[in-house]
Amino acid sequence: MDAKTAFLELLNAKRATSAQWRNLLAAEGEEERQFKQSEAAAALTTLQGAINFWIDTGFRSKESKGSETPTGRHLPTHEGPGVLLDIARLLNCDDPVSTEAGVWTFQASQHRKKNPLCGLLAMRMEPRGGFRFAPILFGHAWPGNMLAAWAFYFFWQQDTWRFRLMRCAHCRFFSIPERKTRKSYVRGWHCERCRNSASAKAATANLRDSLRKRWFARAVSALLEYEGGPRRAGNDLVQFITDRVNAGLKPTNRIKRNTITRNLAAIRQMAERQKRAKPQTESEALR
Ligand SMILES: [Zn+2]
């Protein structure tokens, strides 16, 4: 089994068995590892947590505005996940330090050998060029957090996986699509099965109606706010409304800019109607 298949099978497991871990370890030449079944399950939970954290950063990057933007994924220096600490332990290093540039540094100091299971790094030269670095591990039974740290470390080294690993916003299935992913997904990425299923389509149609109720009112107030405010530089009305609407919606309910463009006339109409329906102001009543 190749490493990619093994990694995805493991990641998608409801409850990891030792066999699934062994497949991944074997694909990376780490065949002799031992661990308890209970550790295998705990390790998967930790690994999924770290991977979910990584994917979720793609919703929070500056350019994403709440849409899923895979290329915007990054480990923020102020809230790196616990798995980084475990990677430091795996490498027998001190806790990782982050610099202003947002780079994490792992440093080994000989006097602080924390983990007797682990050495530092082994370097492998690939036959067709390139280096791979892997932690040196001694043949004891691994605790789950080490197993998870090893897997995350392994994932982290794969240039073609980091930004291409996707999680379905509907069924949470992980995959690494062959096709390059789009720059952004307003409602999150969806797996092929969820995109194509008839029930998903029907659900989408129903959802569209109920969602429309939710975003339409927001769009109308955004338009009124825009008209009431001072003249804005750039003057992008559609973007202004889209941002205002999405600011209050869950990621899965967000709308596209194009939705506002298509419905702008209806939004304007409703805004006009609301303006007319407003109770008279004091000066009008006195007239
Ligand atoms: Zn799905």
Boltz pocket constraint, residues with backbone or C-beta under 6 A from the ligand:
constraints:
  - pocket:
      binder: B
      contacts: [[A, 168], [A, 169], [A, 170], [A, 171], [A, 172], [A, 173], [A, 190], [A, 191], [A, 192], [A, 193], [A, 194], [A, 195]]
      max_distance: 6.0
